[in-house]
Every structure is written in structure tokens, then in C-alpha cells.
Amino acid sequence: MQFDILIVGAGLAGSVCARELADAGHTVLVIDKRSHVGGNAYDRYDDHGVLIHPYGPHIFHTNAKRVLEWLSRFTTWRFYEHRVLASVDGRLFPIPINRTTLNKLYRLDLDESGAAAWLERVRQPRDHIRTSEDLVLSSVGSELCEKFFRGYTRKQWGLDLSDLSAGVAARIPTRTNDDDRYFTDTYQLMPAEGYSAMFRCMLDHPNITTHLETDYFTLRSTIQARHTIYTGPIDAFFNYRFGRLPYRSILFEHRHFPDVPAYQSVGTINYPNEEDYTRVTEFKHLTGQSHTGTSIVREYPQSNGEPYYPIPRPQHEEIFQQYNALADQLLNVTFVGRLAQYRYYNMDQIVAAALKKSEYILTHLK
């Protein structure tokens, strides 16, 4: 059977594009090498009946009302504001760093203006912000950098702060008030029935056919479609012509604790220094589920395995731009998503990018 659109990947980017194009009357084939839809945002009930995120925590947050309204067609929501603590010197502190962090760490009694003045004294300004180290030192100085950022970054990315683009550290602000929310976006929510239910609803359309456990690179020469939307690693699409783009992977260690109502006080605790893992997430905080036990996940970043995070460095961007130039020459293929665009996107950014790409395809598909 011939389709108007072939979509490679049933994650967020692919599912959004699929629904937009199907609603416009096009026949769509969605394929994914995994056995489930939803990509890394997929969730499921573990063997103990706790709703977990197998690929680590996914929290939806956005300032884009259009993105929220579009997703709201496929789910109702649970209000949830994510809070994170960092384990430093055997104690737990709010992260991002705020007034409470400073007062607790240094046994101070700063008000908001005092916290701002304290940070101004310790920060080490840089004339040019080129790396994440430049950004962190210019924001909080060397001691807080060592306690909260350098070790975590080295574990997460396999690189020092000085070797990463500034945009990585820019994702974590510094505050002088007591706001302990990890995100400050206007809309902070979780799908009430879970992400997988939202994806199934999104792909439930008579014009959409979904084939799972299907490898695109095995079948690419046999599938007929007028246009292809590709959401996988862009270097793989071009058979690594310019070399492999580096990605960070993660080993997820899931554990269940029967008859333990709560394992920790917040959704996620970061471990920037001593431990091999970077963070521990307890899912019941995220989902609001009631259960006599609880399930957690520890994350161990690694170089090999499934690609999760593009590594933002100037030399990697140069390689990506070589692949991107090839992609721009393909009129019947669209690249969208974190791996296809080699960008460290949040979920709302992926939705926005997919909607924009879909609009372009609908305008130009003849």
C-alpha cells in the first residue's frame, strides 16, 4: 500500500506530525523500531502496578498556550510543579540555587536583596560567555560551581563544564528568592492518564497506520510515500557520511520498594558529586498515584547505548551542519526532533517544531 506520508519514529515529533497531516486528509504510515509508541516519553505500569517512565522522568512545562491547547485535544491534565533537591556534603538543598540554598548551605539569614548582593560578591564575571563554565562562574562563582555543577556535568556529559557550550548551563537559572520550583513556566502539567494514553489517542485516526518493531533502514527502499518525516539521528540517515555525531546515553536502574509509601521528599534528587548516578526520581510525585509501595529510577549516564542527548559543542555543531546541508537538499524528506535536528529540545519545543514543520509540508506537498 502506498501512503502520502511516511513518518519514522512514533515519539512526540512523529506523533504530532502524524495527527496534523492525517487531520488534513493525508494517509500516514508511522513506523518505530521499538515495541511501543511515545518514544522516550512512553510510560507504563511496572510489575508492581506503579506508573513509571522507563526512559527517565518527563515533565511537561511550557509558556506556549498554542502547544498546550493542541495537546489538550488528546489528554486531560494533572497540575504538577516539579521540585528538585541536590545532595551536597550529605545534606539536601534546593536546585536551582535560590535564597534558601544559600542560607542553609552557609548558615546565613539573607533576605532577597541580601542574596543578590552575596551572589554579586562571589561571582566571577567573564567578558565573553563561551562555555558552560564561563556562565556558571559568572553567575555563582567557583565554590558553588564545584559543589553543584562541575561534578554533575562531568557525569552527565562525560565532559568538563569548560568543554560544553554555554547553553547547557543556561537551562538552570539562579534565583535570589525562595522559589524552589525547577521550572517557572506558566503551564506545568502531567497527562492525567499518562503519556502513553495521550500518544495512543493522538495516533487514533483512520488515516494513520502504525507499525511497531519496524526498522526504517531495513525497509527504506521498499516503502512508497510521497513525503518522509524522519525523527531519528540525522547522521544515521546519511549512513554516517561525515562521521558519527556524539550522543549521551543513560543506563536506567529501576527499583521498587514494597510497603514504602515515599522514598524521598520531592520528585527528583540530584547527586552531583560522590555517587556514580546523577539523579533519583520517584514517580509517584509526578503522577499523583496512590500505592502502598513506590518505584524509583537511578540514572547512570554513559557514552554507549541508545542516543538520548545531543552533546552541544562547537565541533559537533560543525558536523551537524554538514548533515543539515544534505538534509536541505532533500525536498521530499523533513527532519524534526531532538535527534534529527541535533538539539537539546524540551517537549514543548518539539511539539512547536513539529507543528511548524507540518504546516510547511501541508503548504508545499502537491
C-alpha positions in Angstrom: 0.0 0.0 0.0 1.2 3.5 -0.8 0.9 6.3 1.7 1.1 10.0 1.3 3.4 10.4 4.3 5.9 8.0 6.0 6.9 9.0 9.5 9.9 7.4 11.0 9.5 7.4 14.8 6.4 7.3 17.0 7.7 9.7 19.6 6.5 13.2 20.2 7.7 14.8 17.0 6.4 12.0 14.8 3.1 11.6 16.5 2.3 15.4 16.3 3.2 15.4 12.6 1.1 12.3 12.0 -2.0 13.7 13.6 -1.7 17.1 11.9 -1.3 15.6 8.4 -4.0 12.9 9.0 -6.4 15.6 10.1 -5.7 17.4 6.8 -6.7 14.3 4.9 -3.4 12.6 4.1 -2.8 8.9 4.7 0.1 8.4 7.1 2.3 5.4 7.9 4.1 5.7 11.3 6.9 3.2 11.9 9.1 2.7 15.0 11.8 0.2 15.9 10.5 0.0 19.4 7.5 -2.1 20.6 5.6 1.0 21.8 4.6 4.5 20.8 5.6 7.6 22.7 9.4 7.5 22.2 11.3 8.3 25.3 8.1 9.9 26.9 6.5 6.4 27.0 5.2 5.4 30.3 3.8 2.1 31.6 2.8 0.2 34.8 5.6 -1.8 36.3 5.2 -5.3 37.7 4.0 -3.8 41.0 1.3 -1.6 39.5 3.2 1.7 39.7 3.1 4.0 36.7 6.8 4.6 35.7 8.7 6.4 33.0 11.1 3.7 31.7 13.3 6.3 30.0 13.5 8.7 32.9 11.2 11.4 34.1 9.3 13.6 31.6 7.6 16.7 33.0 5.6 18.8 30.6 6.0 22.6 31.0 5.5 25.4 28.6 4.8 29.1 28.1 3.2 28.4 24.7 -0.5 28.3 25.0 -0.9 27.0 21.5 1.2 23.9 22.3 -0.9 23.3 25.5 -4.2 23.7 23.6 -3.1 21.4 20.8 -2.0 18.6 23.3 -5.2 19.1 25.3 -7.2 17.6 22.5 -5.7 14.2 23.5 -5.5 14.3 27.3 -6.7 15.9 30.4 -4.1 17.2 32.8 -2.9 16.9 36.4 -1.3 20.0 37.8 2.2 19.3 38.9 5.2 21.6 39.8 8.5 19.7 39.7 10.9 20.3 42.6 14.4 19.1 42.8 16.9 18.8 45.6 20.7 18.4 45.3 22.7 16.2 47.7 25.8 18.2 48.7 28.1 17.4 51.6 25.5 14.9 52.9 22.7 17.5 53.0 19.8 18.3 50.6 19.5 21.8 49.1 17.0 23.3 46.6 18.2 23.4 43.0 18.2 25.7 41.0 20.2 27.6 43.6 18.0 30.1 45.5 17.9 32.1 48.7 17.1 29.0 50.7 20.1 27.2 49.2 22.4 30.0 50.2 21.0 30.4 53.8 21.0 26.7 54.5 24.4 26.0 53.0 26.3 28.8 54.6 24.1 29.2 57.7 23.1 32.8 56.7 19.9 34.8 57.1 19.8 36.7 53.8 16.7 38.4 52.5 16.2 38.7 48.8 18.3 41.8 48.3 21.0 40.2 50.6 21.1 37.1 48.5 21.5 39.2 45.3 24.4 41.1 46.9 26.0 37.9 48.2 26.0 36.4 44.7 27.3 39.6 43.3 30.3 39.4 45.6 31.2 35.8 44.8 30.6 35.7 41.1 33.5 35.8 38.6 32.4 37.9 35.6 33.6 36.9 32.1 33.9 39.3 29.2 32.8 36.6 26.8 30.5 33.7 27.7 31.6 30.9 25.5 31.3 27.8 27.7 29.1 26.5 30.5 32.0 27.1 32.9 32.0 30.8 31.9 28.3 31.0 32.5 28.3 29.3 35.9 31.4 31.1 37.3 29.9 34.5 36.2 26.6 33.6 37.9 27.6 31.9 41.2 31.4 31.8 41.5 33.8 29.0 42.0 32.6 27.3 45.3 29.0 26.9 44.3 30.2 25.8 40.8 32.3 23.0 42.4 29.6 21.9 44.8 26.6 21.8 42.5 27.6 21.9 38.8 31.1 20.6 37.8 30.7 17.1 39.1 27.1 16.7 37.8 28.2 18.0 34.4 31.1 15.6 34.2 28.9 12.6 35.0 26.0 13.7 32.7 28.0 14.7 29.7 31.4 13.0 30.1 33.0 16.4 29.8 34.0 19.3 32.0 32.0 22.5 32.1 34.8 24.2 30.2 34.2 21.8 27.3 30.4 22.4 26.9 28.6 25.2 25.1 27.1 27.8 27.4 23.5 26.8 26.5 23.7 23.7 28.7 24.2 25.6 31.9 21.8 28.3 30.8 19.0 25.8 31.3 19.4 26.1 35.1 18.8 29.6 36.4 19.9 31.2 39.7 17.3 32.8 42.0 17.5 35.3 44.9 14.0 34.5 46.2 12.7 31.3 47.7 11.0 29.9 44.6 12.0 26.2 44.7 10.2 25.1 41.5 12.5 23.6 38.9 10.5 25.3 36.2 8.8 28.6 36.2 6.7 28.2 33.0 3.1 29.3 33.0 1.8 25.8 32.4 3.2 22.9 34.4 1.2 19.7 34.0 1.2 16.0 33.6 -1.1 13.9 31.4 -3.8 12.7 33.8 -3.9 9.2 32.4 -0.2 9.1 31.5 1.8 9.9 28.3 1.2 6.6 26.6 -2.6 7.1 26.7 -2.1 10.6 25.2 0.0 9.2 22.4 -2.5 6.4 21.7 -5.2 9.0 21.4 -3.1 11.1 19.2 -2.5 8.3 16.7 -6.0 7.0 16.8 -7.2 8.3 13.4 -8.5 6.4 10.4 -5.8 7.9 8.2 -3.0 6.7 10.4 -1.4 3.3 10.3 1.2 2.4 12.9 3.7 -0.4 12.6 5.9 -1.1 15.6 9.1 -3.1 15.8 9.9 -1.9 12.3 13.3 -0.8 11.3 13.3 2.0 8.7 16.8 1.3 7.5 15.8 -2.3 6.6 12.7 -1.2 4.7 13.5 2.2 3.4 13.9 1.1 -0.2 10.5 -0.8 -0.2 8.1 1.7 1.4 6.4 4.1 -1.0 5.4 7.5 0.2 5.2 11.0 -1.3 7.0 12.5 1.7 9.0 11.2 4.6 9.3 12.7 8.1 12.4 11.4 9.8 12.8 11.9 13.6 15.9 9.6 14.2 19.6 10.5 14.4 20.4 12.6 11.3 23.9 11.0 11.0 22.4 7.5 10.7 20.0 8.7 7.9 23.1 9.6 5.8 25.0 6.5 6.7 27.5 8.5 8.8 29.0 10.1 5.8 30.8 12.8 7.8 31.3 10.6 10.9 29.1 9.8 13.9 27.6 12.6 15.9 28.2 12.0 19.6 25.2 11.4 21.9 25.0 10.7 25.6 23.1 7.6 26.6 21.8 6.6 30.0 21.5 3.3 31.9 18.2 3.3 33.9 18.2 1.3 37.1 14.6 0.8 38.2 13.7 -0.3 41.7 10.5 -1.0 43.6 10.1 -0.7 47.4 7.1 -2.6 48.7 5.3 -1.1 51.7 7.3 2.1 51.4 4.8 5.0 50.9 7.5 7.5 50.0 11.2 7.1 49.1 12.1 10.8 49.0 10.5 14.2 49.7 10.5 15.5 46.1 10.2 14.1 42.6 14.0 14.2 41.9 17.1 14.4 43.9 20.4 15.2 42.1 23.7 13.7 43.1 26.4 15.9 41.7 29.5 14.5 43.4 30.1 11.2 45.1 27.7 8.7 43.6 28.0 7.2 40.1 24.4 8.1 39.2 23.3 11.7 38.5 19.8 11.6 40.0 17.0 9.6 41.5 13.4 10.1 40.6 10.3 8.8 42.5 7.4 8.5 40.1 4.5 8.8 42.5 5.4 12.5 43.0 5.0 13.1 39.2 1.8 11.0 38.7 0.0 11.6 41.9 -0.7 7.8 42.1 -1.7 6.2 45.3 0.0 2.9 46.1 1.3 1.1 49.2 4.8 0.8 47.6 6.9 3.1 45.5 9.1 2.9 42.4 12.2 4.9 41.6 14.8 5.1 38.9 18.5 5.9 39.2 20.3 7.3 36.1 23.8 6.4 35.1 25.0 8.4 32.1 27.2 6.6 29.6 28.8 7.0 26.2 27.3 3.9 24.6 23.7 2.9 24.1 20.5 4.5 22.8 21.1 8.1 21.8 19.3 10.4 24.3 21.1 13.7 24.4 23.0 15.5 21.6 26.2 16.8 23.1 26.4 20.6 22.4 30.0 21.6 21.5 31.1 23.8 18.6 32.9 21.0 16.8 29.8 18.8 16.9 27.7 21.6 15.6 30.0 21.9 12.6 29.5 18.2 11.8 25.7 18.6 12.2 25.7 21.5 9.8 27.3 19.3 7.1 24.5 16.8 7.6 21.9 19.6 7.7 23.1 20.9 4.4 22.4 17.5 2.9 19.0 17.4 4.5 18.1 20.8 3.0 18.7 19.3 -0.5 16.0 16.6 0.0 12.7 18.1 -1.0 10.7 15.0 -0.1 12.2 14.5 3.4 11.6 16.5 6.5 13.8 16.2 9.6 12.3 17.1 13.0 13.0 16.3 16.7 15.9 16.2 19.1 17.9 13.6 17.3 17.1 14.7 13.7 17.9 18.4 14.4 20.7 17.7 16.9 19.1 20.0 19.5 18.6 19.6 23.3 14.8 20.4 23.0 12.2 20.3 25.7 9.0 18.6 25.0 7.1 21.8 24.2 9.8 22.8 21.8 9.5 19.5 20.0 5.7 20.0 19.7 6.1 23.5 18.4 8.8 22.4 15.9 6.6 19.5 14.7 3.6 21.8 14.2 5.7 24.2 12.2 7.1 21.5 10.0 3.6 20.1 9.4 2.3 23.5 8.3 5.2 23.7 5.8 4.6 20.3 4.4 0.8 21.0 4.0 1.7 24.1 2.1 4.2 22.6 -0.2 3.0 19.0 -0.6 1.5 18.6 -4.1 
